[in-house]
Every structure is written in C-alpha cells, then in structure tokens.
Amino acid sequence: MSIREMNQEECRDLLVRLGFGRLGCANNNQPYVVPIYFAYDSNCLFGFSTAGQKIEWMRSNALVCVEADEVLGQDNWTSVLVFGRYEELPDNPKYAARRLDAHALLEKRTFWWRQAIATSQTRSEELRPVPILYCIHIDRMTGHQASPDK
C-alpha cells in the first residue's frame, strides 16, 4: 500500500462528492465527535442541526474539525481533515441570503435533514426541534489517499 498527500483541489472534490463526515468539537478539554451531513461551497461547509450538545459546544468554542473519508478497502481509501470555525446562520434579515444559499446546497443531498430531526426526537419535550443552519469556515484542510501497491 502506498499513501500520498492530496492537494487542495482533490480535498475539495472529495468534500463536494461525499457530503457526510464526522464533526469534532470540544468543551472544557473534552472532545466530542458526531456524524454530520454537509454541503461544500466557497471554502465553507454548510450544515443543519437542532439545539443540543453539538450546537452548545460550538457556540462556546468555535474551533472545530471535520473528517470525511471514503473507504473502498483496507489499502484503498481517501481521507480529508478540515480545520475551521463555526458560525451560526440565524433566522434574521442579515443572514437571509446566506441561509438561502446554504439551504439550496443542502437540499441537493438526500436526507440532509433526517439526522438532526431524528436526534431531536430523543430529547425531552422542553427542547423542540428548532432548525439551526450553520457554516464552518475552512481555515485549512489536509488529505491523504491510500492505494494498493502494484
């Protein structure tokens, strides 16, 4: 097996194609990793959630990372790490255009909303599922690709 570093264009292409990964955030030195659906555009990952631990933690510490991978075999895989900053896109006139863009990108993905709504159903009645659109501004990203030796 050989492993090579991916260039930025290859990393972006993988993010555009996959749209699913794992988000890492931290609070009080405790890491937390959860699966997310996302849409990539203009050096940002757009996501959708409802109120919960992930959103609370990202509000308190905007530094996050996202890992997305495609595994075709033990010696045939691709992985991208994104390091960035969380920004919430509240439902107000200042963010209206950005929210429309995010929604248009996300709705191209099958079931982009399902995970957030399903998770919110496991919470108490006090927390109603309020939709939260957000953006992760990409500060840097790295990627590696493994392929079988020939």
ZADO-1210 file (C-alpha; in nm, 4 decimals, padded with zeros to 6 digits):
<atoms>
<atom x="00.0000" y="00.0000" z="00.0000" code="MET" pos="1"/>
<atom x="00.1221" y="00.3495" z="-00.0749" code="SER" pos="2"/>
<atom x="-00.0102" y="00.6684" z="00.0846" code="ILE" pos="3"/>
<atom x="00.0162" y="01.0109" z="-00.0720" code="ARG" pos="4"/>
<atom x="-00.0814" y="01.3601" z="00.0320" code="GLU" pos="5"/>
<atom x="-00.3731" y="01.5119" z="-00.1581" code="MET" pos="6"/>
<atom x="-00.3672" y="01.8637" z="-00.2980" code="ASN" pos="7"/>
<atom x="-00.6318" y="02.1239" z="-00.2088" code="GLN" pos="8"/>
<atom x="-00.8345" y="02.0669" z="-00.5242" code="GLU" pos="9"/>
<atom x="-00.8542" y="01.6922" z="-00.4545" code="GLU" pos="10"/>
<atom x="-00.9632" y="01.7640" z="-00.0964" code="CYS" pos="11"/>
<atom x="-01.2384" y="01.9992" z="-00.2164" code="ARG" pos="12"/>
<atom x="-01.3548" y="01.7467" z="-00.4770" code="ASP" pos="13"/>
<atom x="-01.3919" y="01.4785" z="-00.2092" code="LEU" pos="14"/>
<atom x="-01.5895" y="01.7129" z="00.0196" code="LEU" pos="15"/>
<atom x="-01.8226" y="01.8106" z="-00.2664" code="VAL" pos="16"/>
<atom x="-01.8804" y="01.4482" z="-00.3600" code="ARG" pos="17"/>
<atom x="-01.9236" y="01.2919" z="-00.0144" code="LEU" pos="18"/>
<atom x="-02.1260" y="01.5403" z="00.1918" code="GLY" pos="19"/>
<atom x="-02.1005" y="01.3206" z="00.5029" code="PHE" pos="20"/>
<atom x="-01.8395" y="01.3151" z="00.7764" code="GLY" pos="21"/>
<atom x="-01.7656" y="01.3437" z="01.1452" code="ARG" pos="22"/>
<atom x="-01.7558" y="01.6766" z="01.3272" code="LEU" pos="23"/>
<atom x="-01.5212" y="01.7209" z="01.6210" code="GLY" pos="24"/>
<atom x="-01.5737" y="01.9941" z="01.8763" code="CYS" pos="25"/>
<atom x="-01.4532" y="02.0439" z="02.2331" code="ALA" pos="26"/>
<atom x="-01.5664" y="02.1992" z="02.5591" code="ASN" pos="27"/>
<atom x="-01.3613" y="02.2163" z="02.8808" code="ASN" pos="28"/>
<atom x="-01.0919" y="01.9951" z="02.7254" code="ASN" pos="29"/>
<atom x="-01.3478" y="01.7229" z="02.6456" code="GLN" pos="30"/>
<atom x="-01.3687" y="01.6247" z="02.2772" code="PRO" pos="31"/>
<atom x="-01.6986" y="01.5286" z="02.1175" code="TYR" pos="32"/>
<atom x="-01.7365" y="01.3689" z="01.7730" code="VAL" pos="33"/>
<atom x="-02.0657" y="01.3258" z="01.5862" code="VAL" pos="34"/>
<atom x="-02.1679" y="01.2346" z="01.2311" code="PRO" pos="35"/>
<atom x="-02.2968" y="01.5201" z="01.0150" code="ILE" pos="36"/>
<atom x="-02.4230" y="01.5853" z="00.6657" code="TYR" pos="37"/>
<atom x="-02.2762" y="01.8914" z="00.4989" code="PHE" pos="38"/>
<atom x="-02.2533" y="02.0772" z="00.1693" code="ALA" pos="39"/>
<atom x="-01.9293" y="02.2348" z="00.0497" code="TYR" pos="40"/>
<atom x="-01.9154" y="02.5725" z="-00.1241" code="ASP" pos="41"/>
<atom x="-01.6664" y="02.8600" z="-00.1387" code="SER" pos="42"/>
<atom x="-01.4324" y="02.7359" z="00.1335" code="ASN" pos="43"/>
<atom x="-01.7215" y="02.6645" z="00.3748" code="CYS" pos="44"/>
<atom x="-01.9085" y="02.3587" z="00.4921" code="LEU" pos="45"/>
<atom x="-02.2783" y="02.4240" z="00.5500" code="PHE" pos="46"/>
<atom x="-02.4744" y="02.2120" z="00.7947" code="GLY" pos="47"/>
<atom x="-02.8122" y="02.1776" z="00.9608" code="PHE" pos="48"/>
<atom x="-02.8888" y="02.0764" z="01.3165" code="SER" pos="49"/>
<atom x="-03.1242" y="02.1292" z="01.6062" code="THR" pos="50"/>
<atom x="-03.0354" y="02.2524" z="01.9543" code="ALA" pos="51"/>
<atom x="-02.8253" y="02.0077" z="02.1532" code="GLY" pos="52"/>
<atom x="-02.4781" y="01.9359" z="02.2839" code="GLN" pos="53"/>
<atom x="-02.3024" y="01.9850" z="01.9493" code="LYS" pos="54"/>
<atom x="-02.4513" y="02.3324" z="01.8982" code="ILE" pos="55"/>
<atom x="-02.3943" y="02.4340" z="02.2614" code="GLU" pos="56"/>
<atom x="-02.0308" y="02.3297" z="02.2439" code="TRP" pos="57"/>
<atom x="-01.9672" y="02.5010" z="01.9086" code="MET" pos="58"/>
<atom x="-02.1262" y="02.8192" z="02.0432" code="ARG" pos="59"/>
<atom x="-01.8853" y="02.8150" z="02.3372" code="SER" pos="60"/>
<atom x="-01.5789" y="02.7126" z="02.1304" code="ASN" pos="61"/>
<atom x="-01.5996" y="02.7916" z="01.7587" code="ALA" pos="62"/>
<atom x="-01.2840" y="02.5950" z="01.6681" code="LEU" pos="63"/>
<atom x="-01.3920" y="02.2661" z="01.5103" code="VAL" pos="64"/>
<atom x="-01.2733" y="01.9992" z="01.2713" code="CYS" pos="65"/>
<atom x="-01.4485" y="01.7722" z="01.0238" code="VAL" pos="66"/>
<atom x="-01.3223" y="01.4389" z="00.8943" code="GLU" pos="67"/>
<atom x="-01.4655" y="01.2900" z="00.5760" code="ALA" pos="68"/>
<atom x="-01.3489" y="00.9634" z="00.4257" code="ASP" pos="69"/>
<atom x="-01.4202" y="00.7114" z="00.1579" code="GLU" pos="70"/>
<atom x="-01.3059" y="00.3559" z="00.2248" code="VAL" pos="71"/>
<atom x="-01.3097" y="00.1124" z="-00.0652" code="LEU" pos="72"/>
<atom x="-01.0777" y="-00.1373" z="00.1041" code="GLY" pos="73"/>
<atom x="-00.8060" y="-00.1657" z="00.3698" code="GLN" pos="74"/>
<atom x="-00.5495" y="-00.0424" z="00.1216" code="ASP" pos="75"/>
<atom x="-00.7782" y="00.1794" z="-00.0868" code="ASN" pos="76"/>
<atom x="-00.9134" y="00.4832" z="00.0952" code="TRP" pos="77"/>
<atom x="-00.9210" y="00.8625" z="00.0950" code="THR" pos="78"/>
<atom x="-00.9490" y="01.0898" z="00.3986" code="SER" pos="79"/>
<atom x="-00.9771" y="01.4678" z="00.4376" code="VAL" pos="80"/>
<atom x="-00.9452" y="01.6708" z="00.7582" code="LEU" pos="81"/>
<atom x="-01.0925" y="02.0205" z="00.7730" code="VAL" pos="82"/>
<atom x="-00.9951" y="02.2663" z="01.0464" code="PHE" pos="83"/>
<atom x="-01.2219" y="02.5668" z="01.0809" code="GLY" pos="84"/>
<atom x="-01.4514" y="02.7959" z="01.2728" code="ARG" pos="85"/>
<atom x="-01.8223" y="02.7568" z="01.3457" code="TYR" pos="86"/>
<atom x="-02.0629" y="03.0368" z="01.2551" code="GLU" pos="87"/>
<atom x="-02.4340" y="03.0115" z="01.3151" code="GLU" pos="88"/>
<atom x="-02.6639" y="03.1483" z="01.0458" code="LEU" pos="89"/>
<atom x="-02.9574" y="03.2842" z="01.2490" code="PRO" pos="90"/>
<atom x="-03.3013" y="03.3387" z="01.1008" code="ASP" pos="91"/>
<atom x="-03.2808" y="03.7151" z="01.0601" code="ASN" pos="92"/>
<atom x="-03.2526" y="03.9557" z="00.7629" code="PRO" pos="93"/>
<atom x="-02.8734" y="03.9933" z="00.7943" code="LYS" pos="94"/>
<atom x="-02.8256" y="03.6218" z="00.7155" code="TYR" pos="95"/>
<atom x="-03.1215" y="03.5703" z="00.4807" code="ALA" pos="96"/>
<atom x="-02.9205" y="03.5366" z="00.1585" code="ALA" pos="97"/>
<atom x="-02.6583" y="03.3136" z="00.3204" code="ARG" pos="98"/>
<atom x="-02.9317" y="03.0903" z="00.4672" code="ARG" pos="99"/>
<atom x="-03.0981" y="03.0558" z="00.1257" code="LEU" pos="100"/>
<atom x="-02.7647" y="02.9582" z="-00.0300" code="ASP" pos="101"/>
<atom x="-02.6960" y="02.7054" z="00.2472" code="ALA" pos="102"/>
<atom x="-03.0446" y="02.5562" z="00.2198" code="HIS" pos="103"/>
<atom x="-03.0205" y="02.5282" z="-00.1600" code="ALA" pos="104"/>
<atom x="-02.6884" y="02.3440" z="-00.1322" code="LEU" pos="105"/>
<atom x="-02.8038" y="02.1136" z="00.1468" code="LEU" pos="106"/>
<atom x="-03.1316" y="02.0153" z="-00.0164" code="GLU" pos="107"/>
<atom x="-02.9364" y="01.8602" z="-00.3047" code="LYS" pos="108"/>
<atom x="-02.8338" y="01.5903" z="-00.0561" code="ARG" pos="109"/>
<atom x="-03.0686" y="01.3035" z="00.0182" code="THR" pos="110"/>
<atom x="-03.1886" y="01.3066" z="00.3803" code="PHE" pos="111"/>
<atom x="-02.9687" y="01.6047" z="00.4759" code="TRP" pos="112"/>
<atom x="-03.2231" y="01.6961" z="00.7462" code="TRP" pos="113"/>
<atom x="-03.3092" y="01.3483" z="00.8751" code="ARG" pos="114"/>
<atom x="-03.0262" y="01.3015" z="01.1260" code="GLN" pos="115"/>
<atom x="-03.0879" y="01.6337" z="01.3028" code="ALA" pos="116"/>
<atom x="-03.4627" y="01.5751" z="01.3303" code="ILE" pos="117"/>
<atom x="-03.4240" y="01.2117" z="01.4416" code="ALA" pos="118"/>
<atom x="-03.1739" y="01.3107" z="01.7105" code="THR" pos="119"/>
<atom x="-03.4022" y="01.5865" z="01.8387" code="SER" pos="120"/>
<atom x="-03.6784" y="01.3283" z="01.8928" code="GLN" pos="121"/>
<atom x="-03.4674" y="01.1570" z="02.1595" code="THR" pos="122"/>
<atom x="-03.4598" y="01.4731" z="02.3716" code="ARG" pos="123"/>
<atom x="-03.7017" y="01.5930" z="02.6368" code="SER" pos="124"/>
<atom x="-04.0214" y="01.7744" z="02.5460" code="GLU" pos="125"/>
<atom x="-03.8629" y="02.1014" z="02.6631" code="GLU" pos="126"/>
<atom x="-03.6321" y="02.1093" z="02.3608" code="LEU" pos="127"/>
<atom x="-03.8440" y="02.1434" z="02.0495" code="ARG" pos="128"/>
<atom x="-03.6601" y="02.0860" z="01.7203" code="PRO" pos="129"/>
<atom x="-03.5655" y="02.4395" z="01.6164" code="VAL" pos="130"/>
<atom x="-03.3738" y="02.4278" z="01.2873" code="PRO" pos="131"/>
<atom x="-03.0227" y="02.5723" z="01.3017" code="ILE" pos="132"/>
<atom x="-02.8241" y="02.6369" z="00.9847" code="LEU" pos="133"/>
<atom x="-02.4518" y="02.6864" z="01.0290" code="TYR" pos="134"/>
<atom x="-02.1306" y="02.7337" z="00.8370" code="CYS" pos="135"/>
<atom x="-01.7839" y="02.6028" z="00.9126" code="ILE" pos="136"/>
<atom x="-01.5322" y="02.8450" z="00.7631" code="HIS" pos="137"/>
<atom x="-01.2365" y="02.6389" z="00.6467" code="ILE" pos="138"/>
<atom x="-00.9028" y="02.7678" z="00.7753" code="ASP" pos="139"/>
<atom x="-00.7052" y="02.4739" z="00.6387" code="ARG" pos="140"/>
<atom x="-00.7516" y="02.1182" z="00.5188" code="MET" pos="141"/>
<atom x="-00.5334" y="01.8183" z="00.4551" code="THR" pos="142"/>
<atom x="-00.5979" y="01.4897" z="00.2838" code="GLY" pos="143"/>
<atom x="-00.4360" y="01.1522" z="00.2257" code="HIS" pos="144"/>
<atom x="-00.5089" y="00.8783" z="-00.0216" code="GLN" pos="145"/>
<atom x="-00.4036" y="00.5166" z="00.0064" code="ALA" pos="146"/>
<atom x="-00.3829" y="00.2843" z="-00.2905" code="SER" pos="147"/>
<atom x="-00.2757" y="-00.0772" z="-00.3328" code="PRO" pos="148"/>
<atom x="00.0827" y="-00.1417" z="-00.4394" code="ASP" pos="149"/>
<atom x="00.1078" y="-00.2527" z="-00.7972" code="LYS" pos="150"/>
</atoms>
